[in-house]
Structure formats: C-alpha cells, structure tokens
Amino acid sequence: MANDMNRRQVQGTGAARTPQARPAGKRFKKPAQAAPTARSQRPQTAASSQRSAHRGGARTATPTRAVRPAASRSTGGYSSYASAHKGPAPWTVVVAILAAIAFVAVMALVVVPRVTDLFMAEQTPSVEAGIEVQLNIPEGSSGDQIAQILSENHVIENPKEYYAAVRQLGADTSIKPGDYLFTTGQDPIDVVQQLVDGPNVEGIRLTIQEGLTVNQTAARVEEVFGISADDFLAQAKASNYVADYPFLEGAYNDSLEGYLYPKTYSFTQTPTVDEIIRALLDQFVKETQDLSLEDGAHGLTEQEIISMASLIERESAVADERPQIASVIYNRLDAQMPLQIDAAIVYARGGGSQTVTYDDLEIDSPYNVYKNTGLTPGPICSPSISSIEAALHPADTDYLYYVLSSANDGTHKFSETYDEFLQNRQEYVDSRS
C-alpha cells in the first residue's frame, strides 16, 4: 500500500511475476489399484474324481431275475410266493384312508392359514396408518435417498408409488429440503405435493453469514439460542473434533476458524453447542468433498488454501472477481511481497468496523500482513465455497494491485504496475468526492 490517508482502499504493492512462476495446481490422484487376479480354478477332489470315473466307466451287469418256485402240493397248489403277493387286507385300506383324511385336515386347519398369514404379512404395512412422523430431507438429497427416507419411516411403503407421484406432478426438480411432518400410510400424491410446497415444521433457524469469524458465530448462537458465547468458544476447539474431522489436525491456535461453514441451519429444538458445531463442520465436509482439498494446490496445504480463501472472502463481495483476487495474492506470494490486506489487520486487532489506521499497521501480530510476508497463519473467517474454489483455481494474470472501482458497485479495478494502480485509485477517490 501507499503511505497516505487512502491506505484502506489500496490492496498491496510489489513487482510482477510471470505466469510460469505459479505451479499448475494439478489435483493429485491416488495410484489406481491393481486389477484383481483371475479366480483360481477349483481343485478336483478325490470324490469328484470318483464321480467322474463312475460316469465314464462301464455299467455293471443287471442281476438275473429270481426263478419262481414251483407250486407246492402241500399247500393245495399255491406256493408261498403267491401267498406273499395277495392284495392288502381290508383293515389296512381303512387305516390308509383315515390317515389321508387326517393329513388333509391338518393342512386345511393349520398349514394353509399360517402360509396365508405369512403372505399377507408381506403385503400389509408393518406400521399402523395415520401415525405422525417427523423427518428431515437433507439438502442435496437424490430421488433414491428421499424414497428411502419415506419408506423407512413408512410414509410411503413402496418407493415405486413415490416415483409415480413425482412423475405425475412433474416434481423432479421442485422438492425442497427441510423438516416435514407426515403420517404413516399417507397418500403419495399428498406427500410429494408437500415436498414441493416446502417444509411444514417450524424449526429454529441459525444463519451464519459468509465471512463471519468464530467469535461472531458465537455471538450469533447466543442471540438465537441463548447459549453463552463463552460456552460456545470454550467448546469450539479443533482438538475436540480432530478425531472425527482429520483436516483439523494442526489447526493454528487450536481454532475452528475457517471451518464453521456459512449457511442457514434449521433445528427442531434447542441444540447443544456440540450439535451446532458438528452441523457446521459436517456442512464444510459436504461442500468441499469434491474439491480434493487434502491434495493441496499450487504448493499450498489444505489449511493454507482455507486461509487464502478467507482472505479472498473478505476482499470481495462479488463472486466473479474472486479468481482475479486470488491471482493477485498468488503473484505477491511468488514475488515475496507483503499482501497488505486490511481485513487481516482488522482480524489482528480483534475486529471492529472502524477504518484501519497507521497505528493498526504497527500491530505486533502474525496476522499483520503489512509487516510480514506470506499468508496469515490461519484463516480470518469462514469462507464461502466460491472463495475456496478461487483459491484452488486462480485466474492466470500478472496483476499485483487492485482498488475499488469508481463505479462504486463493489467491484475492483486490477493493474499490473504501480502507476496504473495510482491512476485507478485517484479515479475512485474522485468518484467519492
């Protein structure tokens, strides 16, 4: 920055660098796993070999039929063979008929009803209809996930009926996330229509704006839920959550700064501090899961990327400009120039909305990026996803400076040289007079 009264509008000075100086920022991929080996053939057992031998061997000779003995004169012309093959006695027939009747009776009275009950049980909902059910449809849920939630809670037993209702109402892209109150066995058309209309359960909403610090988040929680800000800050330590969120390992000053994702959250009842913090951390994971942050980028670690994203967040309210602001920060880092970002000075002095003064620039703090080169040691706020993406994918420029535009619409003018910067700054000053 130039040393004058308009220091707070200036965003740094220094020499330019060539585009080739910046690393390409390739995402690192894990090596592909080796293809599984072919399944080994099943060894032939002795038993199987024997079966094969039997199948392939010669047939054994058929035994000769026994010779019927001659009739015995002593028995009046009938042999013992003939006597053994007389028809069954009448009493045995009666017994067989009675046994058959008993079997049919058992089948009719016991087995058939039980089989019928089992079959009907599969066709009948396992939960009584009309019971109130409160459930949550998470943001970004797929159709299959919504159908599963409804089915598991017995609101719509058959997912096919859900899909049919969605098609009938043309609601594929109109379903809204949030908290809902349904009843078991509810009409699928009514369920889908409610999902289109939006949540019907009034929850307690907590809005964390983009760019808030942990301290500001604690104050917001106290305002909404009446939970002491001091209690929130006492719990908001990286060491309390690193076991479940490994990216917090080594967080500067054991702080959750930068990771309490900005969004509007809904709670059906007053949550605990731990529940609030986990909800915010879970949202950070969800928002960044496809960005490969753990691989780093442009020579920066994951935590350094979040630190840079927080600076970008506080430097511009216009999302389209963020990749350009990111390029300025990268160019200054490469040129070993101080970043000279006022938002970091505000964080170093503990906040406040008053103008940055010359005395502020002398603060002894690792966040004083006027006196120190390099990034801040940690984030200065919770950045939005667009700021994180800008840190990962900066514009390819030679810009070293930017200043608020004379259009007074929140945009900036960017320049490569200090002379251009001075001209742009003067235009802005003139537009404000």
RAQUIRA-V233692 format. One record per pair of residues at least 6 apart in sequence whose ideal C-beta (glycine too) atoms are under 6 Angstrom apart, sorted by the first residue. I is the first residue (numbers start at 1). J is the second residue. If there is no record, write none. Layout:
i-><I,I>
j-><J,J>
This chain:
i-><1,1,1,2,8,8,8,9,9,10,11,12,12,12,13,14,14,14,14,15,16,16,16,17,17,17,19,21,22,23,23,25,25,27,27,28,69,69,71,71,72,125,125,127,127,129,129,130,131,132,133,133,133,133,134,135,135,135,136,137,137,138,139,147,147,150,150,151,154,155,155,155,156,156,156,161,162,165,165,165,166,169,171,171,174,175,176,178,179,179,179,179,180,180,181,181,203,203,203,204,205,205,206,206,207,208,208,209,210,210,211,211,211,212,213,214,214,214,217,218,218,218,219,221,221,222,225,231,232,235,236,237,238,238,238,238,239,241,242,242,245,247,252,252,257,257,258,258,258,258,259,260,260,261,261,261,261,262,263,265,287,293,294,296,297,304,305,306,307,307,307,307,308,309,309,309,309,310,310,310,310,311,312,312,312,312,312,313,313,313,314,314,315,316,316,317,318,318,319,322,322,322,323,323,323,324,324,326,326,326,327,327,327,327,328,328,330,331,332,336,338,338,338,339,340,341,342,344,344,344,344,345,345,347,347,348,348,348,348,349,349,361,366,367,398,399,399,401,401,402,402,403,403,403,403,404,404,405,405,405,406,406,406,408,413,415,415>
j-><7,10,340,10,342,355,356,403,404,403,402,332,339,340,418,332,335,337,400,335,398,400,416,331,334,335,396,334,330,298,299,297,298,292,295,295,79,81,77,79,79,157,185,154,184,184,185,183,184,183,153,155,182,184,181,149,153,180,179,146,177,177,177,159,162,156,162,159,184,182,186,191,162,188,191,188,188,188,189,192,192,192,192,196,196,195,198,199,199,201,203,268,199,200,200,201,266,267,268,267,264,266,224,265,264,217,262,262,262,384,313,314,381,382,381,236,256,257,260,229,232,233,229,227,232,229,270,273,273,273,256,254,248,251,254,256,254,248,248,249,281,302,377,378,378,379,306,310,379,382,284,280,382,280,283,284,287,382,283,279,385,302,302,302,392,375,391,379,375,376,378,379,391,383,387,388,391,379,380,381,383,341,322,325,326,387,390,381,383,387,343,381,325,322,325,410,410,411,386,386,387,390,390,394,395,395,414,390,391,394,394,395,397,399,399,402,394,400,339,373,369,370,373,369,370,369,356,367,369,376,380,356,360,367,380,363,365,367,368,360,363,370,377,376,416,414,416,415,421,412,414,413,424,425,428,412,428,411,412,413,427,428,431,431,424,421,424>
